[in-house]
Amino acid sequence: MRKSVTIAILLSTLACAGLTFAAATPEQKCRGAKNLAAGQYAACRQNAEKGLALTADATKYGAALDKCETKFATAWQKAIDKAADAGAACPDAPLTAGQYQAAIDAHAANIATALAGGGLTTPDTCGNGTIEAGESCDFGPLPAGPTCSSATAGAKPYGKLACGAGCAFNTSGCFACPGKIVGGYCWWKGPDGLSCANTCASIGMTYDPATMTYAGSGGSDANCAAVATAWFRWDPPAPPITVLGAGSTGVGCGDFTFPSFMDGLAFGIYRDASPTLAEAVNPTVGRFCACQ
């Protein structure tokens, strides 16, 4: 009696407070009905497995499974029909009852096998789009943070990291700098008249803004000279390089002829003071390009 009075008081209080509960939509009702049908089918399957374990009667087991399947198919179709009558479609369309039944059957068989001493198979979650224990990635966009550098412990810091088989990082697209490392950046020299965007693309890399910030318009003469010295590898060491102005083509640091020495100075290397651009070209200049 006390419980009934308490419930009545609670309902009265909610009504006085003006609280209302929205009726479920046809889609929500279909989802709920299918959840119930799936749960009942799973329980029916496990009950059939119980009978088989106790009696070892395969004939009764088969008949029990048939009943489970019939009830499941009927309940599933009833949920779909009710949604259709209301002018709606179930949210899981176009998945079929057969697909859900196969998934439940596999689960039930896995459990039955394990309970019989055959070992439990843990479902493979790789490919479900969620990174779980033991996975580095799970297809689609990579998680924020991992790079070629971190995945290869710095051995191959350039290129494109991908998600591979078994939801492990695929580093086949990663590689070491094919040119020269100067200032912590990878440099490659393009032929005369080629932009840095295309120069980097020619070696499977992309333009690095360090082209501008380190040795171009945002960098310094000394940095440009350091890149040129590393690239040409003068031996014995080259004397100080005179970096010349070069108009306003936006090519940054480059050379317009193979450097030659006159009176202890190297000519042919210059740094363009106008804003360095990835696409800039000069038909007489081979650009020094930072690539990543």
C-alpha positions in Angstrom: 0.0 0.0 0.0 2.8 2.4 1.0 4.5 1.8 -2.4 1.3 2.6 -4.3 0.8 5.8 -2.4 4.4 6.9 -3.0 4.0 6.3 -6.7 0.7 8.2 -6.8 2.3 11.2 -5.0 5.2 11.2 -7.4 3.0 11.2 -10.5 0.9 13.9 -9.0 4.0 16.0 -8.3 5.3 15.6 -11.8 1.9 16.5 -13.3 1.7 19.6 -11.1 5.2 20.6 -12.2 4.0 20.6 -15.8 6.5 17.9 -17.0 5.6 16.0 -20.1 7.2 13.2 -22.0 7.3 13.2 -25.7 5.9 10.2 -27.5 8.3 7.9 -29.2 8.6 8.4 -33.0 7.9 5.5 -35.4 11.6 5.2 -36.0 12.4 5.0 -32.3 9.6 2.4 -31.8 11.1 0.3 -34.6 14.6 0.5 -33.1 13.2 -0.5 -29.7 11.2 -3.4 -31.2 14.2 -4.7 -33.1 16.4 -4.5 -30.0 13.9 -6.6 -28.1 13.6 -9.1 -31.0 17.4 -9.4 -31.2 17.7 -10.0 -27.4 14.9 -12.6 -27.4 16.5 -14.4 -30.3 19.9 -14.5 -28.6 18.3 -15.8 -25.4 16.4 -18.4 -27.4 19.6 -19.5 -29.1 21.5 -19.8 -25.8 18.5 -21.8 -24.4 18.8 -24.2 -27.3 22.5 -24.5 -26.6 21.7 -25.3 -23.0 19.4 -28.2 -24.1 22.1 -29.6 -26.4 24.6 -29.5 -23.6 22.3 -31.3 -21.2 20.8 -34.0 -23.6 23.2 -34.1 -26.6 20.0 -34.5 -28.7 20.8 -32.9 -32.0 17.3 -33.4 -33.4 15.7 -31.4 -30.6 18.4 -28.9 -30.9 17.7 -28.3 -34.6 14.0 -28.0 -33.9 14.6 -25.5 -31.2 16.8 -23.4 -33.5 14.0 -23.4 -36.1 11.5 -22.0 -33.6 14.0 -19.3 -32.6 14.6 -18.3 -36.2 10.8 -18.2 -37.0 10.0 -16.1 -34.0 12.9 -13.7 -34.7 11.9 -13.3 -38.4 8.3 -12.6 -37.5 9.1 -10.1 -34.8 11.6 -8.3 -37.0 9.2 -8.0 -39.9 6.4 -6.8 -37.6 8.7 -3.9 -36.5 9.3 -2.9 -40.1 5.7 -3.1 -41.0 4.6 -0.9 -38.1 7.1 1.8 -39.1 5.9 1.6 -42.7 2.3 1.9 -41.7 3.2 5.1 -39.9 5.0 6.4 -43.0 8.5 5.9 -41.6 11.5 3.6 -42.2 13.5 1.9 -39.6 16.9 3.7 -39.0 19.0 0.6 -39.8 17.7 0.1 -43.3 18.9 -1.4 -45.6 20.4 -4.0 -43.2 18.4 -7.2 -43.2 17.2 -9.6 -40.5 19.5 -12.2 -42.0 22.5 -10.1 -41.4 21.6 -9.5 -37.7 20.8 -13.2 -37.3 24.2 -14.2 -38.7 25.9 -11.8 -36.2 23.9 -13.2 -33.3 24.5 -16.8 -34.4 28.2 -16.2 -34.6 28.2 -14.8 -31.1 26.1 -17.7 -29.7 28.4 -20.3 -31.4 31.5 -18.6 -30.0 30.0 -18.7 -26.5 28.8 -22.3 -26.8 32.3 -23.4 -28.1 34.0 -21.7 -25.2 31.7 -23.2 -22.6 32.4 -26.6 -24.1 36.2 -26.1 -23.5 37.0 -25.0 -27.1 38.3 -21.5 -26.2 36.9 -18.1 -26.6 37.5 -16.1 -29.8 37.7 -12.3 -29.1 36.1 -10.4 -32.0 38.4 -8.4 -34.2 37.5 -4.8 -33.7 39.9 -3.5 -36.3 38.0 -1.6 -39.0 35.1 -0.4 -36.8 36.4 3.2 -36.9 37.3 3.3 -33.1 40.8 3.1 -31.8 40.8 0.5 -29.1 43.4 -1.3 -26.9 46.2 -2.8 -29.1 45.4 -0.5 -32.1 47.5 2.4 -33.2 44.8 3.6 -35.7 41.5 2.4 -37.1 41.3 3.5 -40.7 39.9 6.8 -41.8 41.8 9.9 -40.6 44.8 9.3 -38.4 44.6 10.4 -34.8 46.1 13.8 -34.1 49.8 13.6 -33.1 51.4 10.6 -34.8 53.8 11.4 -37.7 56.3 9.6 -39.8 58.9 10.9 -37.4 57.3 9.5 -34.3 56.3 6.2 -35.9 59.9 5.5 -37.1 61.7 7.0 -34.1 63.1 9.7 -36.3 64.6 7.3 -38.8 62.2 8.3 -41.6 60.6 11.6 -40.6 59.3 12.6 -44.0 56.4 11.4 -46.2 52.9 10.2 -45.4 52.0 8.0 -42.4 49.0 5.7 -43.0 46.9 3.1 -41.2 47.7 -0.4 -42.3 46.7 -4.0 -41.7 45.8 -4.9 -38.1 45.2 -1.3 -37.4 48.9 -0.7 -37.0 50.7 2.3 -38.5 52.0 1.7 -42.1 55.3 3.5 -42.5 55.9 2.4 -46.1 55.2 6.0 -47.3 57.8 7.4 -44.8 61.4 8.1 -45.8 64.6 9.8 -44.8 65.5 13.2 -46.3 66.8 12.5 -49.8 68.7 15.8 -49.8 70.5 17.8 -47.1 69.4 18.5 -43.6 70.2 22.1 -42.6 68.6 23.9 -39.7 66.5 20.9 -39.0 64.8 21.0 -42.4 65.2 18.8 -45.5 66.5 20.7 -48.5 66.4 19.8 -52.2 67.7 21.9 -55.1 65.5 22.2 -58.1 66.7 22.8 -61.7 66.5 26.2 -63.2 63.0 27.5 -63.7 61.2 25.0 -61.5 59.1 26.1 -58.5 59.6 24.8 -55.0 56.1 23.3 -55.0 57.0 21.2 -58.1 60.6 20.5 -56.9 59.3 19.0 -53.7 56.6 17.1 -55.5 59.2 15.6 -57.8 60.7 13.7 -54.8 57.4 12.7 -53.3 57.3 15.5 -50.7 55.5 18.8 -50.2 56.6 22.4 -49.9 57.9 23.4 -46.4 57.4 27.0 -45.3 61.0 26.9 -44.0 61.9 27.7 -47.6 60.8 31.2 -46.7 61.3 31.4 -43.0 64.8 29.9 -42.8 66.6 30.7 -46.0 64.2 32.9 -48.0 62.7 36.3 -47.4 62.0 35.6 -43.8 65.4 34.1 -43.1 68.9 35.3 -43.4 71.9 35.5 -45.7 73.8 33.3 -43.4 71.1 30.6 -43.5 70.9 30.7 -47.3 74.7 30.4 -47.5 74.5 27.4 -45.1 72.1 25.6 -47.3 74.2 26.3 -50.4 77.4 25.2 -48.7 75.7 21.9 -47.6 74.4 21.3 -51.1 77.6 21.9 -53.1 79.9 20.4 -50.4 82.9 22.4 -51.3 86.2 20.8 -50.3 88.2 22.4 -48.8 85.5 24.5 -47.1 84.3 27.4 -49.2 85.1 31.0 -48.3 82.2 33.2 -47.1 79.5 33.4 -49.7 78.3 36.8 -51.0 74.6 36.7 -51.2 73.3 39.0 -53.8 69.9 40.7 -54.2 67.8 39.3 -57.1 64.9 41.5 -58.0 61.4 40.5 -56.9 60.6 37.1 -58.3 59.9 35.5 -54.9 62.2 32.6 -55.4 64.0 32.9 -52.1 67.4 31.3 -51.8 68.9 29.8 -55.0 71.7 29.8 -57.5 71.9 31.3 -61.0 75.1 29.5 -62.0 77.3 26.9 -60.4 79.2 28.9 -57.8 82.7 30.1 -58.8 85.3 31.8 -56.7 86.8 35.2 -57.4 89.1 37.0 -55.0 88.2 34.7 -52.2 84.4 35.1 -52.6 81.8 32.8 -54.1 79.5 34.3 -56.7 76.2 32.8 -58.1 74.3 32.3 -54.8 71.7 34.8 -53.8 68.7 35.4 -51.6 65.7 37.2 -53.0 64.4 39.7 -50.4 60.9 39.9 -51.8 58.3 37.5 -50.2 59.2 33.9 -51.0 56.5 31.9 -52.7 56.1 28.2 -53.2 55.1 28.6 -56.9 57.6 31.3 -57.8 59.9 30.6 -60.7 62.8 32.2 -62.5 64.1 30.7 -65.7 67.7 31.3 -64.7 67.5 30.2 -61.0 67.7 26.8 -59.4 65.8 27.2 -56.1 66.9 25.7 -52.7 63.6 24.2 -51.4 62.7 23.0 -47.9 60.4 20.0 -48.4 58.4 17.9 -45.9 
